Amino acid sequence: MRIRFASSTKLLIAAGLLIVSLPGYCQENLASLEQKLTGGNVRAWTLDSTKKFLGTRCENGIIYTFKKRAGTSRAPRQMQVKKCQNGKWVAQNFTWQMSQEGSLDTVLLVGGDTKYYLRFVQRAGKEFLRLRRMGKDKSEATTDYYFYHDNS
């Protein structure tokens, strides 16, 4: 005797298998996202509208430099944020961490309290890091920041 499943039953079984396998996929995905974010060690991402000059002068902009945690160390991951203020770069150091929120969103937490949704996107043939900061409520705007790195 053969058991035949209706096509909707096959679809439900496939969807169930996909949902069951997503948590493992997401954890592997975090490692590959960290690799992209840090370039394997340290990588600087420059806000797309940043205007830099030689030396320490700048007109505007932000540069995020992400550093990968060494080996199996449990030490917090480090990053530096440089912002152009009054024509000069001002640097601040923070910790960062990544996690999955739901089955599709990757969250970047900077300094323990600034939350971004992280995604890598293609624009004009180049890879960009998009950091999305959600408004606290519907009256506050959601802001997307697009960063590039010099190796792209």
VENWOGI-V721198 format. One record per backbone hydrogen bond with DSSP energy under -0.5 kcal/mol. NH is the residue of the N-H (numbers start at 1). CO is the residue of the C=O. E is the energy in kcal/mol with one decimal. If there is no record, write none. Layout:
NH|CO|E ; NH|CO|E
This chain:
4|2|-0.6 ; 9|6|-0.6 ; 10|6|-2.0 ; 11|7|-2.0 ; 12|8|-2.1 ; 13|9|-2.3 ; 14|10|-2.4 ; 15|11|-2.5 ; 16|12|-2.3 ; 17|13|-2.3 ; 18|14|-2.1 ; 19|15|-2.4 ; 20|16|-2.3 ; 21|17|-1.8 ; 22|18|-1.2 ; 23|19|-0.6 ; 25|21|-1.8 ; 26|22|-3.0 ; 27|23|-1.9 ; 28|24|-2.0 ; 29|25|-2.5 ; 30|26|-1.9 ; 31|27|-1.2 ; 32|28|-1.6 ; 33|29|-2.6 ; 34|30|-2.4 ; 35|31|-1.9 ; 36|32|-2.0 ; 37|33|-2.8 ; 38|34|-2.5 ; 39|35|-1.3 ; 40|35|-0.7 ; 41|38|-1.6 ; 43|66|-2.0 ; 45|64|-3.7 ; 46|148|-3.4 ; 47|62|-2.9 ; 48|146|-3.3 ; 50|47|-2.5 ; 51|60|-1.7 ; 52|50|-0.6 ; 53|57|-1.5 ; 57|54|-0.9 ; 58|87|-1.5 ; 59|51|-2.3 ; 59|60|-0.5 ; 60|51|-1.0 ; 63|82|-2.4 ; 64|45|-2.9 ; 65|63|-0.5 ; 65|80|-2.7 ; 66|43|-2.4 ; 66|64|-0.6 ; 67|78|-2.4 ; 68|41|-3.5 ; 73|70|-2.4 ; 77|96|-0.7 ; 78|67|-0.5 ; 79|94|-2.4 ; 80|65|-2.1 ; 81|92|-3.1 ; 82|63|-2.8 ; 82|80|-0.5 ; 83|81|-0.5 ; 83|90|-2.5 ; 84|61|-2.4 ; 85|83|-0.7 ; 85|88|-3.0 ; 88|85|-1.6 ; 89|56|-1.1 ; 90|83|-2.5 ; 92|81|-2.1 ; 94|79|-2.7 ; 96|77|-1.6 ; 97|109|-1.6 ; 99|107|-1.9 ; 101|105|-2.9 ; 102|100|-0.5 ; 104|101|-0.5 ; 105|101|-1.4 ; 106|118|-0.6 ; 107|99|-3.3 ; 107|105|-0.5 ; 108|116|-2.9 ; 109|97|-2.9 ; 109|107|-0.6 ; 110|108|-0.6 ; 110|114|-3.0 ; 111|95|-3.4 ; 111|109|-0.5 ; 113|110|-1.4 ; 114|110|-2.2 ; 115|113|-0.7 ; 116|108|-2.6 ; 117|132|-2.3 ; 118|106|-2.7 ; 118|116|-0.6 ; 119|130|-1.7 ; 121|128|-2.6 ; 123|126|-2.6 ; 126|123|-2.1 ; 128|121|-3.3 ; 129|147|-2.6 ; 130|119|-3.5 ; 130|128|-0.6 ; 131|129|-0.6 ; 131|145|-2.6 ; 132|117|-2.2 ; 132|130|-0.6 ; 133|131|-0.5 ; 133|143|-3.1 ; 134|132|-0.6 ; 140|137|-1.5 ; 143|133|-2.7 ; 145|131|-2.6 ; 147|129|-2.7 ; 147|145|-0.5 ; 148|46|-2.3 ; 152|149|-2.1
